[in-house]
Amino acid sequence: MAGLLLPDSNFYISSARAGRDPFKALIAHEEEWEFATCGQIVLEVCRGRTQPELCDRFRERFAIMMFIQTSGQIWERATQLAWALDRKGVVLPSGDLVIAACALQAGATVLTGDAHFQQVPGLDVLETLG
């Protein structure tokens, strides 16, 4: 059975900047992973697309992925993560905390090149698809 993978906005943005289609990279690994997204990732990725057609294409692809709803439980988990990490002197961006909370709630691994996620206790992080 495939594991659940939540590619962070960092994955999509860095792939697009390098001239690679991030969705082709994901499809190449569809037997080992089921792919998910969340509202924070859609927001971060789509806000940076300058061409409306490209933004629409990304939104269409996100629409067929499993969507992790940002429930009250996830907001509470993100708040608890922020509080606990802040007390240790580890201050992460709020958006990253919401994404991490979504992944933890869904039991997903986060695919990202962003080192912030390595600092979240209990979060499985993958830097590349390999």
N, CA, C and O atoms as a printed pandas DataFrame, in Angstrom:
     atom_number atom_name residue_name chain_id  residue_number  x_coord  y_coord  z_coord
0              1         N          MET        A               1    0.837   -1.189    0.000
1              2        CA          MET        A               1    0.000    0.000    0.000
2              3         C          MET        A               1    0.879    1.249    0.000
3              4         O          MET        A               1    1.896    1.300    0.692
4              5         N          ALA        A               2    0.490    2.231   -0.762
5              6        CA          ALA        A               2    1.257    3.463   -0.893
6              7         C          ALA        A               2    1.117    4.318    0.366
7              8         O          ALA        A               2    0.068    4.358    1.009
8              9         N          GLY        A               3    2.215    4.998    0.691
9             10        CA          GLY        A               3    2.180    5.946    1.796
10            11         C          GLY        A               3    1.596    7.268    1.309
11            12         O          GLY        A               3    1.475    7.501    0.107
12            13         N          LEU        A               4    1.240    8.122    2.251
13            14        CA          LEU        A               4    0.683    9.425    1.915
14            15         C          LEU        A               4    1.795   10.465    1.928
15            16         O          LEU        A               4    2.530   10.590    2.908
16            17         N          LEU        A               5    1.912   11.205    0.839
17            18        CA          LEU        A               5    2.955   12.216    0.691
18            19         C          LEU        A               5    2.318   13.587    0.485
19            20         O          LEU        A               5    1.441   13.758   -0.362
20            21         N          LEU        A               6    2.769   14.549    1.264
21            22        CA          LEU        A               6    2.299   15.929    1.169
22            23         C          LEU        A               6    3.462   16.783    0.662
23            24         O          LEU        A               6    4.282   17.246    1.455
24            25         N          PRO        A               7    3.537   16.994   -0.664
25            26        CA          PRO        A               7    4.605   17.857   -1.191
26            27         C          PRO        A               7    4.368   19.307   -0.752
27            28         O          PRO        A               7    3.297   19.870   -0.977
28            29         N          ASP        A               8    5.369   19.885   -0.134
29            30        CA          ASP        A               8    5.304   21.268    0.328
30            31         C          ASP        A               8    5.374   22.219   -0.867
31            32         O          ASP        A               8    5.822   21.837   -1.948
32            33         N          SER        A               9    4.938   23.434   -0.668
33            34        CA          SER        A               9    5.012   24.433   -1.732
34            35         C          SER        A               9    6.436   24.599   -2.244
35            36         O          SER        A               9    6.639   24.901   -3.421
36            37         N          ASN        A              10    7.409   24.408   -1.389
37            38        CA          ASN        A              10    8.819   24.477   -1.781
38            39         C          ASN        A              10    9.127   23.528   -2.934
39            40         O          ASN        A              10    9.885   23.877   -3.839
40            41         N          PHE        A              11    8.549   22.338   -2.908
41            42        CA          PHE        A              11    8.755   21.349   -3.975
42            43         C          PHE        A              11    8.227   21.880   -5.303
43            44         O          PHE        A              11    8.928   21.831   -6.314
44            45         N          TYR        A              12    6.995   22.386   -5.307
45            46        CA          TYR        A              12    6.383   22.872   -6.541
46            47         C          TYR        A              12    7.099   24.102   -7.083
47            48         O          TYR        A              12    7.369   24.198   -8.281
48            49         N          ILE        A              13    7.399   25.026   -6.207
49            50        CA          ILE        A              13    8.015   26.286   -6.622
50            51         C          ILE        A              13    9.428   26.063   -7.145
51            52         O          ILE        A              13    9.791   26.607   -8.188
52            53         N          SER        A              14   10.227   25.275   -6.440
53            54        CA          SER        A              14   11.603   25.039   -6.902
54            55         C          SER        A              14   11.623   24.242   -8.203
55            56         O          SER        A              14   12.477   24.481   -9.056
56            57         N          SER        A              15   10.699   23.303   -8.368
57            58        CA          SER        A              15   10.612   22.549   -9.627
58            59         C          SER        A              15   10.262   23.480  -10.783
59            60         O          SER        A              15   10.892   23.431  -11.840
60            61         N          ALA        A              16    9.261   24.323  -10.581
61            62        CA          ALA        A              16    8.829   25.248  -11.636
62            63         C          ALA        A              16    9.946   26.228  -11.998
63            64         O          ALA        A              16   10.157   26.528  -13.173
64            65         N          ARG        A              17   10.655   26.723  -10.988
65            66        CA          ARG        A              17   11.770   27.655  -11.250
66            67         C          ARG        A              17   12.886   26.990  -12.044
67            68         O          ARG        A              17   13.583   27.649  -12.815
68            69         N          ALA        A              18   13.053   25.692  -11.857
69            70        CA          ALA        A              18   14.099   24.940  -12.574
70            71         C          ALA        A              18   13.623   24.478  -13.946
71            72         O          ALA        A              18   14.358   23.801  -14.664
72            73         N          GLY        A              19   12.385   24.844  -14.316
73            74        CA          GLY        A              19   11.851   24.475  -15.625
74            75         C          GLY        A              19   11.332   23.050  -15.701
75            76         O          GLY        A              19   11.137   22.517  -16.793
76            77         N          ARG        A              20   11.103   22.420  -14.530
77            78        CA          ARG        A              20   10.577   21.052  -14.490
78            79         C          ARG        A              20    9.107   21.076  -14.080
79            80         O          ARG        A              20    8.679   21.925  -13.299
80            81         N          ASP        A              21    8.351   20.136  -14.616
81            82        CA          ASP        A              21    6.946   19.993  -14.248
82            83         C          ASP        A              21    6.882   19.161  -12.961
83            84         O          ASP        A              21    7.187   17.969  -12.991
84            85         N          PRO        A              22    6.493   19.763  -11.841
85            86        CA          PRO        A              22    6.471   19.014  -10.588
86            87         C          PRO        A              22    5.496   17.846  -10.598
87            88         O          PRO        A              22    5.710   16.847   -9.911
88            89         N          PHE        A              23    4.430   17.969  -11.373
89            90        CA          PHE        A              23    3.426   16.908  -11.395
90            91         C          PHE        A              23    3.941   15.672  -12.142
91            92         O          PHE        A              23    3.575   14.549  -11.797
92            93         N          LYS        A              24    4.781   15.868  -13.157
93            94        CA          LYS        A              24    5.395   14.719  -13.839
94            95         C          LYS        A              24    6.296   13.957  -12.883
95            96         O          LYS        A              24    6.335   12.727  -12.898
96            97         N          ALA        A              25    7.017   14.694  -12.054
97            98        CA          ALA        A              25    7.876   14.047  -11.062
98            99         C          ALA        A              25    7.058   13.221  -10.079
99           100         O          ALA        A              25    7.467   12.126   -9.691
100          101         N          LEU        A              26    5.909   13.740   -9.678
101          102        CA          LEU        A              26    5.048   13.003   -8.753
102          103         C          LEU        A              26    4.475   11.756   -9.410
103          104         O          LEU        A              26    4.459   10.682   -8.808
104          105         N          ILE        A              27    4.003   11.898  -10.647
105          106        CA          ILE        A              27    3.403   10.764  -11.348
106          107         C          ILE        A              27    4.387    9.600  -11.472
107          108         O          ILE        A              27    3.989    8.435  -11.436
108          109         N          ALA        A              28    5.656    9.920  -11.615
109          110        CA          ALA        A              28    6.667    8.867  -11.723
110          111         C          ALA        A              28    6.767    8.029  -10.446
111          112         O          ALA        A              28    7.379    6.961  -10.452
112          113         N          HIS        A              29    6.174    8.504   -9.361
113          114        CA          HIS        A              29    6.247    7.794   -8.075
114          115         C          HIS        A              29    4.858    7.441   -7.529
115          116         O          HIS        A              29    4.691    7.234   -6.327
116          117         N          GLU        A              30    3.878    7.375   -8.414
117          118        CA          GLU        A              30    2.509    7.148   -7.963
118          119         C          GLU        A              30    2.262    5.744   -7.413
119          120         O          GLU        A              30    1.269    5.523   -6.721
120          121         N          GLU        A              31    3.136    4.806   -7.705
121          122        CA          GLU        A              31    2.951    3.463   -7.145
122          123         C          GLU        A              31    3.398    3.384   -5.693
123          124         O          GLU        A              31    2.919    2.541   -4.934
124          125         N          GLU        A              32    4.322    4.270   -5.305
125          126        CA          GLU        A              32    4.804    4.242   -3.934
126          127         C          GLU        A              32    4.135    5.274   -3.030
127          128         O          GLU        A              32    4.216    5.171   -1.806
128          129         N          TRP        A              33    3.474    6.270   -3.624
129          130        CA          TRP        A              33    2.867    7.340   -2.838
130          131         C          TRP        A              33    1.470    7.692   -3.329
131          132         O          TRP        A              33    1.180    7.634   -4.524
132          133         N          GLU        A              34    0.624    8.053   -2.397
133          134        CA          GLU        A              34   -0.625    8.747   -2.702
134          135         C          GLU        A              34   -0.338   10.203   -2.348
135          136         O          GLU        A              34    0.263   10.476   -1.310
136          137         N          PHE        A              35   -0.758   11.135   -3.190
137          138        CA          PHE        A              35   -0.395   12.533   -2.999
138          139         C          PHE        A              35   -1.534   13.333   -2.411
139          140         O          PHE        A              35   -2.700   13.139   -2.757
140          141         N          ALA        A              36   -1.178   14.234   -1.516
141          142        CA          ALA        A              36   -2.157   15.086   -0.848
142          143         C          ALA        A              36   -1.700   16.534   -0.928
143          144         O          ALA        A              36   -0.544   16.831   -1.229
144          145         N          THR        A              37   -2.631   17.413   -0.653
145          146        CA          THR        A              37   -2.326   18.831   -0.540
146          147         C          THR        A              37   -3.220   19.414    0.542
147          148         O          THR        A              37   -4.070   18.726    1.107
148          149         N          CYS        A              38   -3.012   20.698    0.820
149          150        CA          CYS        A              38   -3.850   21.407    1.783
150          151         C          CYS        A              38   -3.968   22.859    1.322
151          152         O          CYS        A              38   -3.245   23.296    0.427
152          153         N          GLY        A              39   -4.870   23.590    1.933
153          154        CA          GLY        A              39   -5.124   24.959    1.515
154          155         C          GLY        A              39   -3.904   25.864    1.576
155          156         O          GLY        A              39   -3.723   26.714    0.704
156          157         N          GLN        A              40   -3.061   25.694    2.595
157          158        CA          GLN        A              40   -1.878   26.535    2.732
158          159         C          GLN        A              40   -0.923   26.331    1.554
159          160         O          GLN        A              40   -0.338   27.291    1.051
160          161         N          ILE        A              41   -0.769   25.094    1.121
161          162        CA          ILE        A              41    0.114   24.804   -0.011
162          163         C          ILE        A              41   -0.463   25.384   -1.299
163          164         O          ILE        A              41    0.261   26.005   -2.079
164          165         N          VAL        A              42   -1.748   25.188   -1.525
165          166        CA          VAL        A              42   -2.389   25.734   -2.727
166          167         C          VAL        A              42   -2.214   27.255   -2.754
167          168         O          VAL        A              42   -1.871   27.824   -3.790
168          169         N          LEU        A              43   -2.446   27.898   -1.635
169          170        CA          LEU        A              43   -2.294   29.348   -1.538
170          171         C          LEU        A              43   -0.870   29.779   -1.872
171          172         O          LEU        A              43   -0.670   30.673   -2.694
172          173         N          GLU        A              44    0.120   29.150   -1.241
173          174        CA          GLU        A              44    1.513   29.539   -1.440
174          175         C          GLU        A              44    1.968   29.331   -2.884
175          176         O          GLU        A              44    2.691   30.159   -3.437
176          177         N          VAL        A              45    1.544   28.230   -3.487
177          178        CA          VAL        A              45    1.975   27.926   -4.856
178          179         C          VAL        A              45    1.263   28.826   -5.864
179          180         O          VAL        A              45    1.903   29.424   -6.729
180          181         N          CYS        A              46   -0.040   28.919   -5.752
181          182        CA          CYS        A              46   -0.805   29.663   -6.764
182          183         C          CYS        A              46   -0.572   31.165   -6.706
183          184         O          CYS        A              46   -0.651   31.833   -7.737
184          185         N          ARG        A              47   -0.293   31.703   -5.551
185          186        CA          ARG        A              47   -0.088   33.157   -5.471
186          187         C          ARG        A              47    1.142   33.597   -6.253
187          188         O          ARG        A              47    1.228   34.753   -6.667
188          189         N          GLY        A              48    2.085   32.701   -6.458
189          190        CA          GLY        A              48    3.304   33.045   -7.170
190          191         C          GLY        A              48    3.258   32.812   -8.674
191          192         O          GLY        A              48    4.194   33.178   -9.384
192          193         N          ARG        A              49    2.183   32.208   -9.167
193          194        CA          ARG        A              49    2.075   31.975  -10.606
194          195         C          ARG        A              49    1.630   33.277  -11.260
195          196         O          ARG        A              49    0.562   33.798  -10.938
196          197         N          THR        A              50    2.425   33.797  -12.160
197          198        CA          THR        A              50    2.113   35.089  -12.782
198          199         C          THR        A              50    1.140   34.967  -13.949
199          200         O          THR        A              50    0.434   35.924  -14.268
200          201         N          GLN        A              51    1.097   33.811  -14.582
201          202        CA          GLN        A              51    0.196   33.611  -15.714
202          203         C          GLN        A              51   -1.075   32.913  -15.237
203          204         O          GLN        A              51   -1.000   31.865  -14.596
204          205         N          PRO        A              52   -2.242   33.484  -15.542
205          206        CA          PRO        A              52   -3.499   32.876  -15.086
206          207         C          PRO        A              52   -3.661   31.423  -15.544
207          208         O          PRO        A              52   -4.185   30.592  -14.803
208          209         N          GLU        A              53   -3.210   31.118  -16.770
209          210        CA          GLU        A              53   -3.355   29.747  -17.285
210          211         C          GLU        A              53   -2.530   28.765  -16.456
211          212         O          GLU        A              53   -2.966   27.641  -16.206
212          213         N          LEU        A              54   -1.352   29.184  -16.034
213          214        CA          LEU        A              54   -0.496   28.317  -15.227
214          215         C          LEU        A              54   -1.092   28.127  -13.832
215          216         O          LEU        A              54   -1.063   27.029  -13.275
216          217         N          CYS        A              55   -1.624   29.199  -13.287
217          218        CA          CYS        A              55   -2.297   29.098  -11.990
218          219         C          CYS        A              55   -3.475   28.125  -12.075
219          220         O          CYS        A              55   -3.665   27.292  -11.189
220          221         N          ASP        A              56   -4.257   28.236  -13.141
221          222        CA          ASP        A              56   -5.394   27.326  -13.332
222          223         C          ASP        A              56   -4.930   25.885  -13.452
223          224         O          ASP        A              56   -5.559   24.979  -12.906
224          225         N          ARG        A              57   -3.837   25.673  -14.160
225          226        CA          ARG        A              57   -3.304   24.311  -14.335
226          227         C          ARG        A              57   -2.901   23.717  -12.982
227          228         O          ARG        A              57   -3.206   22.560  -12.695
228          229         N          PHE        A              58   -2.224   24.502  -12.163
229          230        CA          PHE        A              58   -1.836   24.025  -10.828
230          231         C          PHE        A              58   -3.077   23.716   -9.998
231          232         O          PHE        A              58   -3.132   22.688   -9.323
232          233         N          ARG        A              59   -4.061   24.590  -10.045
233          234        CA          ARG        A              59   -5.282   24.374   -9.261
234          235         C          ARG        A              59   -6.024   23.129   -9.724
235          236         O          ARG        A              59   -6.580   22.405   -8.898
236          237         N          GLU        A              60   -6.043   22.867  -11.018
237          238        CA          GLU        A              60   -6.680   21.652  -11.539
238          239         C          GLU        A              60   -5.972   20.404  -11.028
239          240         O          GLU        A              60   -6.621   19.423  -10.664
240          241         N          ARG        A              61   -4.662   20.439  -11.001
241          242        CA          ARG        A              61   -3.895   19.281  -10.515
242          243         C          ARG        A              61   -4.091   19.079   -9.014
243          244         O          ARG        A              61   -4.218   17.949   -8.543
244          245         N          PHE        A              62   -4.116   20.183   -8.268
245          246        CA          PHE        A              62   -4.357   20.074   -6.825
246          247         C          PHE        A              62   -5.744   19.508   -6.542
247          248         O          PHE        A              62   -5.937   18.788   -5.562
248          249         N          ALA        A              63   -6.710   19.834   -7.403
249          250        CA          ALA        A              63   -8.097   19.418   -7.187
250          251         C          ALA        A              63   -8.280   17.906   -7.251
251          252         O          ALA        A              63   -9.253   17.388   -6.705
252          253         N          ILE        A              64   -7.372   17.187   -7.902
253          254        CA          ILE        A              64   -7.522   15.731   -7.982
254          255         C          ILE        A              64   -6.729   15.000   -6.898
255          256         O          ILE        A              64   -6.765   13.773   -6.815
256          257         N          MET        A              65   -6.021   15.752   -6.078
257          258        CA          MET        A              65   -5.278   15.151   -4.968
258          259         C          MET        A              65   -6.187   15.039   -3.742
259          260         O          MET        A              65   -7.210   15.717   -3.635
260          261         N          MET        A              66   -5.786   14.176   -2.840
261          262        CA          MET        A              66   -6.461   14.139   -1.549
262          263         C          MET        A              66   -6.267   15.520   -0.913
263          264         O          MET        A              66   -5.153   16.043   -0.903
264          265         N          PHE        A              67   -7.332   16.107   -0.389
265          266        CA          PHE        A              67   -7.256   17.437    0.210
266          267         C          PHE        A              67   -7.414   17.315    1.717
267          268         O          PHE        A              67   -8.436   16.836    2.208
268          269         N          ILE        A              68   -6.394   17.750    2.446
269          270        CA          ILE        A              68   -6.443   17.720    3.912
270          271         C          ILE        A              68   -7.087   19.018    4.376
271          272         O          ILE        A              68   -6.498   20.094    4.266
272          273         N          GLN        A              69   -8.298   18.904    4.895
273          274        CA          GLN        A              69   -9.034   20.072    5.371
274          275         C          GLN        A              69   -8.348   20.666    6.605
275          276         O          GLN        A              69   -7.871   19.932    7.471
276          277         N          THR        A              70   -8.304   21.960    6.675
277          278        CA          THR        A              70   -7.705   22.631    7.824
278          279         C          THR        A              70   -8.788   22.811    8.887
279          280         O          THR        A              70   -9.432   23.855    8.984
280          281         N          SER        A              71   -8.959   21.771    9.665
281          282        CA          SER        A              71  -10.002   21.722   10.691
282          283         C          SER        A              71   -9.543   22.457   11.959
283          284         O          SER        A              71   -8.395   22.884   12.078
284          285         N          GLY        A              72  -10.472   22.582   12.881
285          286        CA          GLY        A              72  -10.132   23.157   14.180
286          287         C          GLY        A              72   -9.039   22.367   14.880
287          288         O          GLY        A              72   -8.195   22.940   15.570
288          289         N          GLN        A              73   -9.053   21.041   14.702
289          290        CA          GLN        A              73   -8.010   20.193   15.301
290          291         C          GLN        A              73   -6.634   20.532   14.728
291          292         O          GLN        A              73   -5.640   20.564   15.453
292          293         N          ILE        A              74   -6.591   20.780   13.447
293          294        CA          ILE        A              74   -5.307   21.106   12.820
294          295         C          ILE        A              74   -4.822   22.473   13.292
295          296         O          ILE        A              74   -3.635   22.643   13.570
296          297         N          TRP        A              75   -5.719   23.442   13.385
297          298        CA          TRP        A              75   -5.310   24.751   13.898
298          299         C          TRP        A              75   -4.807   24.629   15.331
299          300         O          TRP        A              75   -3.821   25.270   15.696
300          301         N          GLU        A              76   -5.466   23.821   16.141
301          302        CA          GLU        A              76   -5.018   23.619   17.522
302          303         C          GLU        A              76   -3.644   22.949   17.545
303          304         O          GLU        A              76   -2.775   23.327   18.331
304          305         N          ARG        A              77   -3.457   21.970   16.695
305          306        CA          ARG        A              77   -2.156   21.281   16.638
306          307         C          ARG        A              77   -1.054   22.245   16.199
307          308         O          ARG        A              77    0.042   22.230   16.759
308          309         N          ALA        A              78   -1.339   23.082   15.200
309          310        CA          ALA        A              78   -0.358   24.071   14.745
310          311         C          ALA        A              78   -0.031   25.058   15.869
311          312         O          ALA        A              78    1.124   25.443   16.050
312          313         N          THR        A              79   -1.047   25.458   16.613
313          314        CA          THR        A              79   -0.849   26.378   17.736
314          315         C          THR        A              79    0.028   25.739   18.802
315          316         O          THR        A              79    0.936   26.380   19.332
316          317         N          GLN        A              80   -0.243   24.474   19.119
317          318        CA          GLN        A              80    0.562   23.769   20.117
318          319         C          GLN        A              80    2.003   23.598   19.645
319          320         O          GLN        A              80    2.939   23.757   20.428
320          321         N          LEU        A              81    2.180   23.273   18.367
321          322        CA          LEU        A              81    3.540   23.162   17.817
322          323         C          LEU        A              81    4.275   24.491   17.924
323          324         O          LEU        A              81    5.426   24.537   18.359
324          325         N          ALA        A              82    3.611   25.566   17.527
325          326        CA          ALA        A              82    4.232   26.891   17.583
326          327         C          ALA        A              82    4.648   27.228   19.012
327          328         O          ALA        A              82    5.766   27.684   19.252
328          329         N          TRP        A              83    3.751   27.002   19.946
329          330        CA          TRP        A              83    4.030   27.333   21.338
330          331         C          TRP        A              83    5.230   26.533   21.859
331          332         O          TRP        A              83    6.150   27.092   22.456
332          333         N          ALA        A              84    5.205   25.212   21.621
333          334        CA          ALA        A              84    6.281   24.357   22.129
334          335         C          ALA        A              84    7.625   24.678   21.465
335          336         O          ALA        A              84    8.650   24.750   22.143
336          337         N          LEU        A              85    7.623   24.866   20.164
337          338        CA          LEU        A              85    8.874   25.172   19.466
338          339         C          LEU        A              85    9.396   26.554   19.843
339          340         O          LEU        A              85   10.600   26.727   20.026
340          341         N          ASP        A              86    8.514   27.532   19.962
341          342        CA          ASP        A              86    8.932   28.878   20.364
342          343         C          ASP        A              86    9.652   28.846   21.710
343          344         O          ASP        A              86   10.643   29.551   21.902
344          345         N          ARG        A              87    9.160   28.032   22.640
345          346        CA          ARG        A              87    9.768   27.945   23.974
346          347         C          ARG        A              87   11.166   27.344   23.915
347          348         O          ARG        A              87   11.964   27.523   24.835
348          349         N          LYS        A              88   11.457   26.638   22.844
349          350        CA          LYS        A              88   12.796   26.061   22.642
350          351         C          LYS        A              88   13.678   26.984   21.813
351          352         O          LYS        A              88   14.824   26.651   21.511
352          353         N          GLY        A              89   13.140   28.147   21.444
353          354        CA          GLY        A              89   13.899   29.094   20.624
354          355         C          GLY        A              89   13.854   28.772   19.140
355          356         O          GLY        A              89   14.642   29.311   18.363
356          357         N          VAL        A              90   12.938   27.899   18.739
357          358        CA          VAL        A              90   12.787   27.517   17.333
358          359         C          VAL        A              90   11.503   28.165   16.816
359          360         O          VAL        A              90   10.401   27.686   17.088
360          361         N          VAL        A              91   11.658   29.251   16.074
361          362        CA          VAL        A              91   10.502   29.993   15.590
362          363         C          VAL        A              91   10.338   29.716   14.098
363          364         O          VAL        A              91   11.161   30.129   13.280
364          365         N          LEU        A              92    9.256   29.007   13.759
365          366        CA          LEU        A              92    8.992   28.635   12.368
366          367         C          LEU        A              92    7.871   29.504   11.796
367          368         O          LEU        A              92    7.017   29.986   12.540
368          369         N          PRO        A              93    7.874   29.703   10.476
369          370        CA          PRO        A              93    6.783   30.450    9.857
370          371         C          PRO        A              93    5.436   29.757   10.110
371          372         O          PRO        A              93    5.342   28.529   10.107
372          373         N          SER        A              94    4.419   30.558   10.326
373          374        CA          SER        A              94    3.090   30.020   10.614
374          375         C          SER        A              94    2.600   29.079    9.519
375          376         O          SER        A              94    2.011   28.038    9.811
376          377         N          GLY        A              95    2.838   29.441    8.268
377          378        CA          GLY        A              95    2.403   28.587    7.158
378          379         C          GLY        A              95    3.030   27.204    7.229
379          380         O          GLY        A              95    2.362   26.203    6.968
380          381         N          ASP        A              96    4.307   27.143    7.581
381          382        CA          ASP        A              96    4.976   25.844    7.708
382          383         C          ASP        A              96    4.377   25.027    8.853
383          384         O          ASP        A              96    4.260   23.806    8.757
384          385         N          LEU        A              97    4.004   25.702    9.922
385          386        CA          LEU        A              97    3.393   25.009   11.053
386          387         C          LEU        A              97    2.026   24.436   10.684
387          388         O          LEU        A              97    1.673   23.339   11.118
388          389         N          VAL        A              98    1.269   25.168    9.894
389          390        CA          VAL        A              98   -0.042   24.670    9.441
390          391         C          VAL        A              98    0.152   23.448    8.539
391          392         O          VAL        A              98   -0.567   22.458    8.676
392          393         N          ILE        A              99    1.113   23.512    7.626
393          394        CA          ILE        A              99    1.395   22.377    6.740
394          395         C          ILE        A              99    1.852   21.176    7.561
395          396         O          ILE        A              99    1.404   20.054    7.323
396          397         N          ALA        A             100    2.734   21.403    8.520
397          398        CA          ALA        A             100    3.208   20.310    9.381
398          399         C          ALA        A             100    2.053   19.695   10.164
399          400         O          ALA        A             100    1.966   18.474   10.290
400          401         N          ALA        A             101    1.172   20.535   10.687
401          402        CA          ALA        A             101    0.023   20.021   11.442
402          403         C          ALA        A             101   -0.895   19.198   10.549
403          404         O          ALA        A             101   -1.417   18.170   10.979
404          405         N          CYS        A             102   -1.097   19.639    9.311
405          406        CA          CYS        A             102   -1.900   18.857    8.352
406          407         C          CYS        A             102   -1.269   17.484    8.128
407          408         O          CYS        A             102   -1.957   16.463    8.151
408          409         N          ALA        A             103    0.040   17.472    7.913
409          410        CA          ALA        A             103    0.741   16.206    7.671
410          411         C          ALA        A             103    0.657   15.286    8.884
411          412         O          ALA        A             103    0.391   14.093    8.741
412          413         N          LEU        A             104    0.878   15.825   10.058
413          414        CA          LEU        A             104    0.816   15.012   11.271
414          415         C          LEU        A             104   -0.593   14.445   11.468
415          416         O          LEU        A             104   -0.754   13.276   11.820
416          417         N          GLN        A             105   -1.590   15.264   11.245
417          418        CA          GLN        A             105   -2.982   14.828   11.428
418          419         C          GLN        A             105   -3.344   13.699   10.455
419          420         O          GLN        A             105   -4.063   12.767   10.812
420          421         N          ALA        A             106   -2.834   13.799    9.220
421          422        CA          ALA        A             106   -3.168   12.810    8.188
422          423         C          ALA        A             106   -2.200   11.629    8.155
423          424         O          ALA        A             106   -2.433   10.666    7.424
424          425         N          GLY        A             107   -1.132   11.686    8.925
425          426        CA          GLY        A             107   -0.128   10.624    8.891
426          427         C          GLY        A             107    0.692   10.656    7.613
427          428         O          GLY        A             107    1.125    9.615    7.120
428          429         N          ALA        A             108    0.906   11.856    7.076
429          430        CA          ALA        A             108    1.624   12.019    5.809
430          431         C          ALA        A             108    3.084   12.395    6.035
431          432         O          ALA        A             108    3.454   12.972    7.058
432          433         N          THR        A             109    3.885   12.051    5.054
433          434        CA          THR        A             109    5.279   12.493    4.989
434          435         C          THR        A             109    5.301   13.777    4.178
435          436         O          THR        A             109    4.589   13.892    3.180
436          437         N          VAL        A             110    6.114   14.745    4.595
437          438        CA          VAL        A             110    6.231   16.012    3.867
438          439         C          VAL        A             110    7.447   15.929    2.944
439          440         O          VAL        A             110    8.548   15.590    3.377
440          441         N          LEU        A             111    7.231   16.242    1.673
441          442        CA          LEU        A             111    8.305   16.320    0.681
442          443         C          LEU        A             111    8.701   17.788    0.571
443          444         O          LEU        A             111    7.907   18.616    0.124
444          445         N          THR        A             112    9.918   18.109    0.974
445          446        CA          THR        A             112   10.344   19.510    0.975
446          447         C          THR        A             112   11.859   19.640    1.050
447          448         O          THR        A             112   12.556   18.768    1.568
448          449         N          GLY        A             113   12.340   20.743    0.524
449          450        CA          GLY        A             113   13.739   21.112    0.680
450          451         C          GLY        A             113   13.904   22.152    1.770
451          452         O          GLY        A             113   15.004   22.659    1.987
452          453         N          ASP        A             114   12.820   22.471    2.455
453          454        CA          ASP        A             114   12.800   23.486    3.508
454          455         C          ASP        A             114   13.198   22.847    4.839
455          456         O          ASP        A             114   12.495   21.979    5.355
456          457         N          ALA        A             115   14.327   23.283    5.385
457          458        CA          ALA        A             115   14.862   22.700    6.624
458          459         C          ALA        A             115   13.976   22.945    7.843
459          460         O          ALA        A             115   14.129   22.259    8.853
460          461         N          HIS        A             116   13.061   23.897    7.774
461          462        CA          HIS        A             116   12.165   24.153    8.910
462          463         C          HIS        A             116   11.433   22.890    9.346
463          464         O          HIS        A             116   11.256   22.643   10.539
464          465         N          PHE        A             117   11.012   22.101    8.373
465          466        CA          PHE        A             117   10.198   20.934    8.690
466          467         C          PHE        A             117   10.972   19.871    9.473
467          468         O          PHE        A             117   10.373   19.075   10.197
468          469         N          GLN        A             118   12.290   19.855    9.331
469          470        CA          GLN        A             118   13.121   18.900   10.079
470          471         C          GLN        A             118   13.036   19.153   11.583
471          472         O          GLN        A             118   13.354   18.269   12.379
472          473         N          GLN        A             119   12.614   20.341   11.970
473          474        CA          GLN        A             119   12.583   20.716   13.385
474          475         C          GLN        A             119   11.253   20.399   14.071
475          476         O          GLN        A             119   11.091   20.660   15.263
476          477         N          VAL        A             120   10.314   19.842   13.329
477          478        CA          VAL        A             120    8.999   19.526   13.899
478          479         C          VAL        A             120    9.027   18.097   14.437
479          480         O          VAL        A             120    9.193   17.145   13.675
480          481         N          PRO        A             121    8.864   17.950   15.750
481          482        CA          PRO        A             121    8.911   16.617   16.356
482          483         C          PRO        A             121    7.840   15.680   15.782
483          484         O          PRO        A             121    6.677   16.057   15.638
484          485         N          GLY        A             122    8.258   14.460   15.460
485          486        CA          GLY        A             122    7.329   13.438   15.000
486          487         C          GLY        A             122    6.944   13.526   13.533
487          488         O          GLY        A             122    6.191   12.684   13.043
488          489         N          LEU        A             123    7.449   14.536   12.818
489          490        CA          LEU        A             123    7.100   14.712   11.408
490          491         C          LEU        A             123    8.075   13.948   10.523
491          492         O          LEU        A             123    9.290   14.093   10.656
492          493         N          ASP        A             124    7.535   13.133    9.618
493          494        CA          ASP        A             124    8.363   12.437    8.636
494          495         C          ASP        A             124    8.610   13.393    7.473
495          496         O          ASP        A             124    7.672   13.949    6.902
496          497         N          VAL        A             125    9.885   13.577    7.129
497          498        CA          VAL        A             125   10.261   14.508    6.074
498          499         C          VAL        A             125   11.123   13.787    5.053
499          500         O          VAL        A             125   12.012   13.010    5.400
500          501         N          LEU        A             126   10.839   14.061    3.784
501          502        CA          LEU        A             126   11.583   13.514    2.659
502          503         C          LEU        A             126   12.102   14.698    1.856
503          504         O          LEU        A             126   11.327   15.581    1.487
504          505         N          GLU        A             127   13.413   14.727    1.578
505          506        CA          GLU        A             127   13.974   15.858    0.847
506          507         C          GLU        A             127   13.857   15.726   -0.652
507          508         O          GLU        A             127   13.739   16.734   -1.348
508          509         N          THR        A             128   13.886   14.520   -1.168
509          510        CA          THR        A             128   13.743   14.282   -2.609
510          511         C          THR        A             128   12.917   13.023   -2.830
511          512         O          THR        A             128   12.758   12.199   -1.929
512          513         N          LEU        A             129   12.401   12.890   -4.032
513          514        CA          LEU        A             129   11.655   11.681   -4.371
514          515         C          LEU        A             129   12.579   10.513   -4.660
515          516         O          LEU        A             129   12.153    9.358   -4.659
516          517         N          GLY        A             130   13.835   10.814   -4.907
517          518        CA          GLY        A             130   14.831    9.777   -5.120
518          519         C          GLY        A             130   14.725    9.144   -6.407
519          520         O          GLY        A             130   15.507    8.247   -6.720
